[in-house]
Amino acid sequence: MLVLEKNAITEEIELLVDKYGKDRSSLLPILQDIQRKHKYIPDFAQQEVARLLDIHPVEVFSVVSFYSFLNTLPKGRNIVRLCQTITCDMAGKTAVAKALERELGIKFGETTKDNKFTLEFVNCLGMCDQGPAVLINERVYPKVTPEKAVQILSEVK
């Protein structure tokens, strides 16, 4: 990471600290804003958040690593998350997963070469009565079939 980039990230985090405050309760909103903008939370950003909130870097990393919606590595522009609960399994999740992998040419846990899509499983989307459920970025798609999955991806592309 270039010095210029580091300075820009530091300035960005300083603005977020001004916005949310220096309390521990500000940690998650700050991390969410960084995630929203960059699609992941770089190590340097974690160090800067810790420094500016006057907490140990391990505390920041533990929050980032705890929440599945926060990432320590770059992801695709569109993150496709498929619920993997038993109810989604029973509603046809496996066929939807295969359709997503086939359409994007990647497996779950991977990102397309053009960095447009990342496929991930998520433990629950809270849509048990409407599974299989897919979350793309911040939009939920209920009752997804393999055909609907392909249609959704073509709309997002």
Secondary structure, 3 states (H helix, E strand, C coil): CCHHHHHHHHHHHHHHHHHHCCCHHHHHHHHHHHHHHHCCCCHHHHHHHHHHHCCCHHHHHHHHHHCCCCCCCCCCCEEEEEECCHHHHHCCHHHHHHHHHHHHCCCCCCECCCCCEEEEEECCCCCHHHCCCEEECCEEECCCCHHHHHHHHHHHC
